[in-house]
Amino acid sequence: MKKEILNLAKKQPVTMILLGINVLVFLLTEFTGRSNNAAHMLAFGAAQPALILEEGQWYRLFTCMFLHFGIEHLLNNMLVLCVLGIRLEPILGRVKFLLIYLVGGIGGNIVSLVLAGKESNYSVSAGASGAVFSLMGAILYIVLRHRGRVRDLNARQVAIMAVLSLYLGFASSGVDNAAHVGGFCFGFLLAVLLYRPAAPRPVVKKI
């Protein structure tokens, strides 16, 4: 088991680092208070439209991506991050993978912020879901670019994963679905801009 973890850390270091940061931040919030306490989470950087729009605390669009309300919230997001990360990071490369995760996550949070402002919704939000959905959008584009399959994934599997995740979000209460949809769209568009498939190696024939 230890050897497998070390191999993953070598092959997908960004994925492993992101997992580690999320877990460490969760432990910090949990042991210094309660991760389910909205006021406590705000002190650690959770998003809240009033604080962002009226107080100019824009950093919350970034910090909220590493905070989670309870262990179940954390585990759900980290499981999907791990599944997508170990497949997507080797394809995109470390820098592009990290860019899609961070920029897509922030993009999803901006979509959520815009809609919350229009609806006068001032709830506290946090979680890596927007960034995770950004990876989902990116991997869907890559699969489609490769005519429906890349490695052990095909377009149908990714589409089912995305639709099921979105459905569970809309069917549950207290879920920031705007961040999910926004992150997914940003991830897809970022992959269009950043992903370039490797050129096939020329076949060498002796004559």
URVEN-V477783 format. One record per pair of residues at least 24 apart in sequence whose ideal C-beta (glycine too) atoms are under 6 Angstrom apart, sorted by the first residue. I is the first residue (numbers start at 0). J is the second residue. Records with the same first field share a line. If there is no record, write none. Layout:
I=J, J
//
This chain:
11=84, 85, 88
13=88, 93, 96, 97
14=84, 88
18=77
20=65
21=65
24=65
25=67, 73
34=68, 69
35=68, 69
37=123
40=66, 125
41=123
45=123, 125
46=124
47=123
48=112, 115, 116, 121
49=121
60=105, 108
63=125
64=104, 127, 130
66=125
67=126
76=127, 128, 131
79=131
80=131
83=134, 138
87=134, 138
95=193
99=133, 137, 186, 189
100=130
103=130, 133, 182, 185, 186, 189
104=129, 130, 133, 182
106=181, 185
107=178, 181, 182
108=178
110=177, 181
111=175, 177, 178
114=177
124=175
128=179
129=178, 182
132=179, 182, 183
133=182, 185, 186
134=186
135=161, 183
136=183, 186, 187
137=186, 190
140=187, 190, 191
141=194
//
